[in-house]
Amino acid sequence: MSRLVGKALPHQFKFVMSTAKFPLLLGGYGSGKTEALVYRTLRFLSTVPKARVGIYEPTVDLLKRIIYPRFEDIFANSGIKYKLNKSDGIMEVWMPHGKAEIIFRSMDNFSRIIGYETHMAILDEVDTLTKDKAMEVWIRVMARNRKKFTTPNGVEGVNSVGVTTTPEGFGFTYNMWGKDHTDNPQYELIRAKSEDNYHLPADYIATLKESYPPQLIDAYLNGEWVNLNGACVYTGFDRTLSNTNLTIDDFDASNAVHIGMDFNVGRMAAAIFMKGDEKTAYMVDEVHHVADTPAMIHVLQAKFAGRTVIIYPDASGRSRKSVDASKSDIRLLRDAGFRVNAPNKNPPIRQRVVSMNTMFLDAANLRRLFINVSNCPHATEQLEKQVYDDNSLPVKDSDEDILDAMGYCIDRVFGLAKPSTTVGRMRLG
């Protein structure tokens, strides 16, 4: 174990070896947070007989796609015998001093954070939750993390709860580590920059800068808390610099029309885009405050007769109905002859916002999303008005549906591009 930890990046080593009761590894993308989480767990299993550790992710999907494979990969490469029961979310691990146990739980399902005790716990990406929900999870995890144990030195152990996360505004981790407990040595803050990880591909940082707006680079590259609360959501939009005079008539009739759509009874909204190239989009028209899906279909068929239309709707339209009928909204669109791009569920709100802001203005100061302000006055007004609430989420009351419609299309066509990488690991030499 000491040989493996010796290969860690400095911030990974600090987190793995931290003796604080509540260590936080606050880092940018690709900084090696997940690897540090696994090795802190492995270090604990190696030193505490019959240890039981709780690992918490925001969703079950992240457990399946990220955490399970990473634990299995590292344990297999390290020659550690284990058995993972994914249905129960429990991994049995055979260490030299006996069998240990890792309990995996998602933070979006409170009902399963009951009925067990742990010696140590780690919460991953907790800042993706609202502050209120994160605090609720924190309290429940603390309640479970009470199993007594003795250290190799023969003294009573400390039930620590660690956190690894990329910051999302002034959220939960800022309140706990950056404001409320700054002078408390039990709360250790360890920062990690993406560029600190020399294992990253040469173009990783540049790719991130192309994928995010400037105000989020401090968060997603440098692991810094950035101001979102009370600030304008679409900071990259400028009604002058983002303006275009292009209309749909300026594009060849063979070009597909791309339409983002939001379903709300009495306020259905559609954002009409044309693609300039693979990286550029032009919003040339808008439709809003339409009664229901059949009425929206009538409007679009009249506007775009003879053109190929691809609609990117609110994914909830698979089951909901904006009109009292037997068919879902999405089925109605398909039956009307439109091509429909509808995933099983919507992307996270923050993802849609980041995709839009990055298209408006990325960290390389490039603008790739333009709006015909004259043709789209409602969208322009909402882009300038919408702000964040106290949970770093966009405030919504009644008129922001057009922004959701824009986000569905932009995210699916040009979307958020987190560079895929398996680097950031503690090398085995």
Secondary structure, DSSP 8 states (H G I E B T S, - for coil): -HHHHTTS-HHHHHHHH--SSEEEEEE-TTSSHHHHHHHHHHHHHHHSTT-EEEEEESSHHHIIIIIHHHHHHHHHHTT-EEEEETTTTEEEEEETTEEEEEEEEETT-GGGS-S---SEEEEESGGGS-HHHHHHHHHHHHHH-----B-TTSSB----EEEEE---SS-HHIIIIIIITTT-TTEEEEEE-GGG-TTS-TTHHHHHHHHS-HHHHHHHTT------TTSBS-TT--TTTTB----GGGS-TTS-EEEEEE--TT-EEEEEEEEEETTEEEEEEEEEEESSHHHHHHHHHHHSTTS-EEEEE-GGGGT--SSSSSS-HHHHHHHTT-EE---SS---HHHHHHHHHHHH--TTS---EEE-TTT-HHHHHHHHH-BB-TTSSB--SSSTHHHHHHHHHHHHHT---------S-----
